[in-house]
């Protein structure tokens, strides 16, 4: 009886091995056949534009291997397509007409061309598109610009410089009037944590700070480059420092035309303990922008919003996007900050400073809210930099693509080798 059971098990095991072998042979035959007939790895359609889009950033899920590909539509236009380690594919399409259905075929490329790159330079990750610099992320503390700045203001985890396509720096770092301002950065101001009131924004008070925990990943590609990093918000009020909030940064810098630079920033904030972090009502806090020091002064910076407001009328109003710009060395340059509709209190109210080149989408203006251990908050912003003036209609179109990306329908997709082996 035992011999019979043993033989049965051997037979079943051999049957399983044979099935796996047969699947592998079939899969290899499919791949060889596909290669012979030059069959595309993927066919999909993009739809959904209700108005002209000068630029569409298309994203969708796929089983393609990590890497760079090329996508070609029925009009013969080819664009790079990049797939990340999470199976998200992305490509950039210029000048999409309304109501047009584009069908795309995806194929491998013989040689990867990484037009968007991330490179470590001392304590920063420098992002470039082709040969132009776009932004730099400080993943650790570097040398402060002035020796008279107190050590308590020393910080990392922010973007500076941020450049226009023409190479003009439009951010400032450690400005004398507000040394806690740093290009593009994030912090909360008026908070309650375990009965204490740490201020993570105004570092000079010594009650709170934000610092980098780790630089988790860095990538380059034919479509975008980026980083994933982790920050922590440290409560310094008590005898012992306590981490109140964890924050992840996910940033992409896109390889698009030289008319403007685009970078996306996604923050995920999670309570670091069983205690909630209460963000009290306040006029500023969150993701901030500090402009070039040439923009200091009431008349040196121009603000205008998606709703038609200016510096004089825009503070505490809501908007989908806001432009900040002015003269730098006699040449006009600007940046637009786009808020995603998924954000808390979107379209969010804004802090527009009356005399300084400072801007902040400030959801806490509406009232207090709480980050609990079981409810992370996600904040999404897109930054567009440019030389000269950018047309309001163009900013509206860029926001529309950010808020309502093109729909994607997969028509045909060859299974990936990894997917097959996991069966």
MOWONOR-V794635 format. One record per residue. N is the residue number from 0. RES is the residue in three letters. PSI is psi in whole degrees, 0 to 359 (* if undefined). OMEGA is omega in whole degrees, 0 to 359 (999 if undefined). BURIAL is I if it has 24 or more other ideal C-beta (glycine too) atoms within 12 Angstrom, else O. Layout:
n-><N | N>
res-><RES | RES>
psi-><PSI | PSI>
omega-><OMEGA | OMEGA>
burial-><BURIAL | BURIAL>
This chain:
n-><0 | 1 | 2 | 3 | 4 | 5 | 6 | 7 | 8 | 9 | 10 | 11 | 12 | 13 | 14 | 15 | 16 | 17 | 18 | 19 | 20 | 21 | 22 | 23 | 24 | 25 | 26 | 27 | 28 | 29 | 30 | 31 | 32 | 33 | 34 | 35 | 36 | 37 | 38 | 39 | 40 | 41 | 42 | 43 | 44 | 45 | 46 | 47 | 48 | 49 | 50 | 51 | 52 | 53 | 54 | 55 | 56 | 57 | 58 | 59 | 60 | 61 | 62 | 63 | 64 | 65 | 66 | 67 | 68 | 69 | 70 | 71 | 72 | 73 | 74 | 75 | 76 | 77 | 78 | 79 | 80 | 81 | 82 | 83 | 84 | 85 | 86 | 87 | 88 | 89 | 90 | 91 | 92 | 93 | 94 | 95 | 96 | 97 | 98 | 99 | 100 | 101 | 102 | 103 | 104 | 105 | 106 | 107 | 108 | 109 | 110 | 111 | 112 | 113 | 114 | 115 | 116 | 117 | 118 | 119 | 120 | 121 | 122 | 123 | 124 | 125 | 126 | 127 | 128 | 129 | 130 | 131 | 132 | 133 | 134 | 135 | 136 | 137 | 138 | 139 | 140 | 141 | 142 | 143 | 144 | 145 | 146 | 147 | 148 | 149 | 150 | 151 | 152 | 153 | 154 | 155 | 156 | 157 | 158 | 159 | 160 | 161 | 162 | 163 | 164 | 165 | 166 | 167 | 168 | 169 | 170 | 171 | 172 | 173 | 174 | 175 | 176 | 177 | 178 | 179 | 180 | 181 | 182 | 183 | 184 | 185 | 186 | 187 | 188 | 189 | 190 | 191 | 192 | 193 | 194 | 195 | 196 | 197 | 198 | 199 | 200 | 201 | 202 | 203 | 204 | 205 | 206 | 207 | 208 | 209 | 210 | 211 | 212 | 213 | 214 | 215 | 216 | 217 | 218 | 219 | 220 | 221 | 222 | 223 | 224 | 225 | 226 | 227 | 228 | 229 | 230 | 231 | 232 | 233 | 234 | 235 | 236 | 237 | 238 | 239 | 240 | 241 | 242 | 243 | 244 | 245 | 246 | 247 | 248 | 249 | 250 | 251 | 252 | 253 | 254 | 255 | 256 | 257 | 258 | 259 | 260 | 261 | 262 | 263 | 264 | 265 | 266 | 267 | 268 | 269 | 270 | 271 | 272 | 273 | 274 | 275 | 276 | 277 | 278 | 279 | 280 | 281 | 282 | 283 | 284 | 285 | 286 | 287 | 288 | 289 | 290 | 291 | 292 | 293 | 294 | 295 | 296 | 297 | 298 | 299 | 300 | 301 | 302 | 303 | 304 | 305 | 306 | 307 | 308 | 309 | 310 | 311 | 312 | 313 | 314 | 315 | 316 | 317 | 318 | 319 | 320 | 321 | 322 | 323 | 324 | 325 | 326 | 327 | 328 | 329 | 330 | 331 | 332 | 333 | 334 | 335 | 336 | 337 | 338 | 339 | 340 | 341 | 342 | 343 | 344 | 345 | 346 | 347 | 348 | 349 | 350 | 351 | 352 | 353 | 354 | 355 | 356 | 357 | 358 | 359 | 360 | 361 | 362 | 363 | 364 | 365 | 366 | 367 | 368 | 369 | 370 | 371 | 372 | 373 | 374 | 375 | 376 | 377 | 378 | 379 | 380 | 381 | 382 | 383 | 384 | 385 | 386 | 387 | 388 | 389 | 390 | 391 | 392 | 393 | 394 | 395 | 396 | 397 | 398 | 399 | 400 | 401 | 402 | 403 | 404 | 405 | 406 | 407 | 408 | 409 | 410 | 411 | 412 | 413 | 414 | 415 | 416 | 417 | 418 | 419 | 420 | 421 | 422>
res-><UNK | UNK | UNK | UNK | UNK | UNK | UNK | UNK | UNK | UNK | UNK | UNK | UNK | UNK | UNK | UNK | UNK | UNK | UNK | UNK | UNK | UNK | UNK | UNK | UNK | UNK | UNK | UNK | UNK | UNK | UNK | UNK | UNK | UNK | UNK | UNK | UNK | UNK | UNK | UNK | UNK | UNK | UNK | UNK | UNK | UNK | UNK | UNK | UNK | UNK | UNK | UNK | UNK | UNK | UNK | UNK | UNK | UNK | UNK | UNK | UNK | UNK | UNK | UNK | UNK | UNK | UNK | UNK | UNK | UNK | UNK | UNK | UNK | UNK | UNK | UNK | UNK | UNK | UNK | UNK | UNK | UNK | UNK | UNK | UNK | UNK | UNK | UNK | UNK | UNK | UNK | UNK | UNK | UNK | UNK | UNK | UNK | UNK | UNK | UNK | UNK | UNK | UNK | UNK | UNK | UNK | UNK | UNK | UNK | UNK | UNK | UNK | UNK | UNK | UNK | UNK | UNK | UNK | UNK | UNK | UNK | UNK | UNK | UNK | UNK | UNK | UNK | UNK | UNK | UNK | UNK | UNK | UNK | UNK | UNK | UNK | UNK | UNK | UNK | UNK | UNK | UNK | UNK | UNK | UNK | UNK | UNK | UNK | UNK | UNK | UNK | UNK | UNK | UNK | UNK | UNK | UNK | UNK | UNK | UNK | UNK | UNK | UNK | UNK | UNK | UNK | UNK | UNK | UNK | UNK | UNK | UNK | UNK | UNK | UNK | UNK | UNK | UNK | UNK | UNK | UNK | UNK | UNK | UNK | UNK | UNK | UNK | UNK | UNK | UNK | UNK | UNK | UNK | UNK | UNK | UNK | UNK | UNK | UNK | UNK | UNK | UNK | UNK | UNK | UNK | UNK | UNK | UNK | UNK | UNK | UNK | UNK | UNK | UNK | UNK | UNK | UNK | UNK | UNK | UNK | UNK | UNK | UNK | UNK | UNK | UNK | UNK | UNK | UNK | UNK | UNK | UNK | UNK | UNK | UNK | UNK | UNK | UNK | UNK | UNK | UNK | UNK | UNK | UNK | UNK | UNK | UNK | UNK | UNK | UNK | UNK | UNK | UNK | UNK | UNK | UNK | UNK | UNK | UNK | UNK | UNK | UNK | UNK | UNK | UNK | UNK | UNK | UNK | UNK | UNK | UNK | UNK | UNK | UNK | UNK | UNK | UNK | UNK | UNK | UNK | UNK | UNK | UNK | UNK | UNK | UNK | UNK | UNK | UNK | UNK | UNK | UNK | UNK | UNK | UNK | UNK | UNK | UNK | UNK | UNK | UNK | UNK | UNK | UNK | UNK | UNK | UNK | UNK | UNK | UNK | UNK | UNK | UNK | UNK | UNK | UNK | UNK | UNK | UNK | UNK | UNK | UNK | UNK | UNK | UNK | UNK | UNK | UNK | UNK | UNK | UNK | UNK | UNK | UNK | UNK | UNK | UNK | UNK | UNK | UNK | UNK | UNK | UNK | UNK | UNK | UNK | UNK | UNK | UNK | UNK | UNK | UNK | UNK | UNK | UNK | UNK | UNK | UNK | UNK | UNK | UNK | UNK | UNK | UNK | UNK | UNK | UNK | UNK | UNK | UNK | UNK | UNK | UNK | UNK | UNK | UNK | UNK | UNK | UNK | UNK | UNK | UNK | UNK | UNK | UNK | UNK | UNK | UNK | UNK | UNK | UNK | UNK | UNK | UNK | UNK | UNK | UNK | UNK | UNK | UNK | UNK | UNK | UNK | UNK | UNK | UNK | UNK | UNK | UNK | UNK | UNK | UNK | UNK | UNK | UNK | UNK | UNK | UNK | UNK | UNK | UNK | UNK | UNK>
psi-><316 | 323 | 321 | 317 | 319 | 316 | 322 | 317 | 319 | 319 | 316 | 320 | 317 | 326 | 318 | 314 | 319 | 320 | 317 | 318 | 317 | 319 | 319 | 316 | 316 | 318 | 317 | 320 | 318 | 316 | 317 | 320 | 317 | 320 | 321 | 320 | 5 | 42 | 138 | 151 | 335 | 141 | 129 | 165 | 146 | 134 | 174 | 355 | 122 | 346 | 164 | 140 | 114 | 332 | 132 | 126 | 110 | 130 | 147 | 165 | 143 | 162 | 8 | 152 | 156 | 134 | 193 | 138 | 184 | 139 | 135 | 133 | 179 | 347 | 6 | 9 | 127 | 140 | 154 | 150 | 134 | 136 | 129 | 181 | 346 | 6 | 21 | 124 | 147 | 142 | 161 | 131 | 128 | 146 | 63 | 124 | 153 | 143 | 12 | 132 | 120 | 130 | 131 | 139 | 135 | 132 | 162 | 163 | 150 | 326 | 129 | 134 | 107 | 96 | 336 | 121 | 151 | 126 | 134 | 127 | 101 | 242 | 15 | 156 | 118 | 126 | 131 | 149 | 118 | 240 | 5 | 142 | 140 | 312 | 163 | 131 | 126 | 105 | 352 | 167 | 129 | 194 | 132 | 151 | 337 | 140 | 344 | 4 | 124 | 147 | 333 | 339 | 355 | 127 | 164 | 186 | 47 | 172 | 123 | 135 | 161 | 129 | 157 | 169 | 330 | 0 | 10 | 128 | 128 | 3 | 165 | 160 | 131 | 49 | 149 | 326 | 335 | 84 | 350 | 4 | 138 | 86 | 253 | 120 | 175 | 140 | 160 | 151 | 287 | 105 | 164 | 124 | 116 | 39 | 356 | 171 | 68 | 140 | 107 | 350 | 303 | 86 | 334 | 341 | 343 | 25 | 345 | 158 | 162 | 134 | 159 | 129 | 316 | 151 | 108 | 321 | 152 | 137 | 158 | 165 | 181 | 344 | 319 | 158 | 161 | 182 | 157 | 124 | 165 | 133 | 165 | 145 | 116 | 122 | 119 | 11 | 314 | 186 | 328 | 138 | 139 | 133 | 119 | 330 | 137 | 142 | 129 | 141 | 129 | 118 | 136 | 137 | 125 | 147 | 81 | 190 | 169 | 3 | 326 | 154 | 146 | 131 | 140 | 140 | 124 | 123 | 134 | 118 | 129 | 137 | 134 | 347 | 187 | 350 | 141 | 156 | 118 | 125 | 106 | 161 | 130 | 158 | 345 | 164 | 145 | 225 | 122 | 160 | 130 | 120 | 172 | 147 | 342 | 343 | 1 | 143 | 153 | 326 | 4 | 344 | 136 | 130 | 135 | 147 | 169 | 337 | 8 | 9 | 158 | 187 | 320 | 330 | 356 | 335 | 135 | 7 | 166 | 150 | 156 | 327 | 160 | 135 | 137 | 128 | 170 | 184 | 135 | 117 | 38 | 359 | 137 | 137 | 159 | 171 | 144 | 134 | 120 | 129 | 137 | 143 | 345 | 348 | 150 | 130 | 22 | 146 | 131 | 150 | 162 | 147 | 112 | 113 | 140 | 336 | 344 | 155 | 63 | 136 | 147 | 122 | 118 | 85 | 337 | 351 | 329 | 331 | 173 | 154 | 168 | 134 | 111 | 164 | 333 | 7 | 88 | 151 | 135 | 129 | 129 | 127 | 146 | 134 | 129 | 121 | 152 | 158 | 139 | 203 | 144 | 130 | 141 | 322 | 325 | 319 | 321 | 317 | 321 | 321 | 320 | 319 | 324 | 317 | 326 | 75 | 161 | 145 | 147 | 131 | 121 | 125 | 327 | 136 | 126 | 140 | 143 | 159 | 320 | 319 | 319 | 316 | 338 | 351 | *>
omega-><180 | 178 | 180 | 178 | 180 | 179 | 179 | 179 | 178 | 180 | 180 | 180 | 179 | 179 | 178 | 179 | 180 | 179 | 178 | 179 | 181 | 178 | 179 | 179 | 180 | 182 | 179 | 178 | 179 | 180 | 180 | 178 | 180 | 180 | 182 | 183 | 180 | 179 | 179 | 176 | 186 | 172 | 179 | 179 | 172 | 179 | 168 | 180 | 179 | 179 | 180 | 177 | 178 | 177 | 175 | 174 | 187 | 178 | 177 | 179 | 182 | 174 | 176 | 178 | 175 | 178 | 183 | 184 | 172 | 178 | 184 | 181 | 186 | 178 | 177 | 180 | 180 | 177 | 175 | 175 | 184 | 179 | 182 | 185 | 177 | 179 | 178 | 178 | 181 | 174 | 178 | 181 | 180 | 169 | 178 | 181 | 180 | 172 | 180 | 175 | 178 | 176 | 187 | 172 | 185 | 178 | 176 | 177 | 182 | 184 | 180 | 174 | 184 | 183 | 176 | 187 | 174 | 184 | 177 | 174 | 185 | 185 | 185 | 166 | 182 | 180 | 177 | 169 | 192 | 182 | 184 | 178 | 183 | 182 | 176 | 179 | 180 | 181 | 172 | 184 | 177 | 179 | 178 | 187 | 181 | 181 | 182 | 177 | 180 | 183 | 183 | 180 | 183 | 183 | 175 | 178 | 179 | 181 | 172 | 355 | 167 | 187 | 166 | 178 | 180 | 177 | 179 | 175 | 183 | 178 | 175 | 182 | 183 | 178 | 188 | 182 | 178 | 186 | 177 | 174 | 186 | 173 | 172 | 185 | 182 | 176 | 173 | 190 | 186 | 186 | 173 | 179 | 180 | 178 | 178 | 185 | 178 | 175 | 183 | 183 | 182 | 190 | 183 | 178 | 177 | 179 | 181 | 177 | 175 | 182 | 180 | 173 | 183 | 169 | 194 | 179 | 180 | 182 | 174 | 181 | 179 | 182 | 182 | 172 | 181 | 178 | 169 | 181 | 181 | 177 | 172 | 177 | 187 | 173 | 183 | 188 | 185 | 179 | 177 | 177 | 181 | 175 | 183 | 188 | 170 | 182 | 174 | 174 | 171 | 185 | 174 | 172 | 191 | 179 | 181 | 185 | 182 | 179 | 177 | 172 | 178 | 170 | 179 | 177 | 176 | 177 | 173 | 183 | 184 | 176 | 185 | 180 | 175 | 180 | 178 | 171 | 180 | 178 | 185 | 179 | 180 | 187 | 178 | 181 | 184 | 178 | 183 | 176 | 174 | 184 | 183 | 184 | 172 | 180 | 178 | 180 | 187 | 185 | 185 | 180 | 176 | 173 | 163 | 188 | 179 | 182 | 175 | 180 | 178 | 178 | 184 | 186 | 191 | 184 | 177 | 171 | 180 | 179 | 174 | 178 | 177 | 175 | 173 | 182 | 179 | 181 | 173 | 184 | 177 | 181 | 181 | 176 | 183 | 176 | 173 | 177 | 182 | 177 | 181 | 181 | 177 | 182 | 175 | 179 | 178 | 348 | 191 | 172 | 188 | 166 | 175 | 185 | 184 | 184 | 183 | 178 | 182 | 178 | 181 | 165 | 191 | 181 | 181 | 175 | 184 | 183 | 183 | 172 | 191 | 172 | 184 | 180 | 184 | 182 | 176 | 173 | 179 | 180 | 183 | 178 | 176 | 180 | 180 | 179 | 186 | 173 | 183 | 183 | 175 | 185 | 180 | 179 | 178 | 177 | 176 | 181 | 178 | 177 | 180 | 178 | 178 | 184 | 185 | 181 | 180 | 175 | 180 | 175 | 179 | 179 | 182 | 179 | 175 | 179 | 177 | 180 | 180 | 179 | 181 | 183 | 180 | 181 | 999>
burial-><O | O | O | O | O | O | O | O | O | O | O | O | O | O | O | O | O | O | O | O | O | O | O | O | O | O | O | O | O | O | O | O | O | O | O | O | O | O | O | I | I | I | I | I | I | I | O | I | I | O | O | O | I | I | I | I | I | I | I | I | O | I | I | I | I | O | I | I | I | I | I | I | I | O | O | O | O | O | I | I | I | I | I | I | O | O | O | I | I | I | I | I | I | I | O | I | O | O | O | I | O | I | I | I | I | I | I | I | O | O | O | O | O | I | I | I | I | I | O | O | O | O | O | I | I | I | I | I | I | O | O | I | I | I | I | I | I | I | I | O | O | O | O | O | O | O | O | O | O | O | O | O | I | I | I | I | I | I | I | I | I | I | I | I | I | I | O | I | I | I | I | I | I | I | I | O | O | I | I | I | I | I | I | I | I | I | I | I | I | I | I | I | I | O | O | O | I | I | I | I | I | I | I | O | O | O | I | I | I | I | I | I | I | O | I | O | O | I | I | I | I | I | I | I | I | I | I | I | I | I | I | I | I | I | I | I | I | O | O | O | O | I | I | I | I | I | I | I | I | I | I | I | I | I | I | I | O | O | I | I | I | I | I | I | I | I | I | I | I | I | I | I | O | O | O | I | I | I | I | I | O | I | I | I | I | I | I | I | I | I | I | I | I | I | I | I | O | O | O | O | I | I | I | I | I | I | O | O | I | I | I | O | O | I | I | I | I | I | I | I | I | I | I | I | I | I | I | I | O | O | O | I | I | I | I | I | I | I | I | I | O | O | I | I | I | I | I | I | I | I | I | I | I | O | O | I | I | I | I | I | I | I | I | I | I | I | O | O | I | I | I | O | O | O | O | O | I | O | I | I | I | I | I | I | I | I | I | O | O | I | O | O | O | I | I | I | I | I | I | I | I | I | I | O | I | I | O | I | O | O | O | O | I | I | O | O | O | O | O | O | O | O | O>
